[in-house]
Amino acid sequence: MNKLLIPLDVHSARVARETGLLSRLQTDAKAVIEVTENCRLLDPEDPARLDFALFGTGINEKHYF
């Protein structure tokens, strides 16, 4: 499990930036590695388990523009 990478979409990338897990502005392969490595600090055995929290938080937030 510790070899899996966290997939990023618009929702999970936004939450990752807001929480400080991602500093990169682009949502690209380097961003995936950055988020995964930062999540590895929180859970070295299974950093990808945090994917659901990032995505779920992002998709459930309401934004009014």
Secondary structure, DSSP 8 states (H G I E B T S, - for coil): -TT------HHHHHHHHHTTS---SS-SHHHHHHHHHHHHHH-SS-GGGGHHHHHHHHHH-----
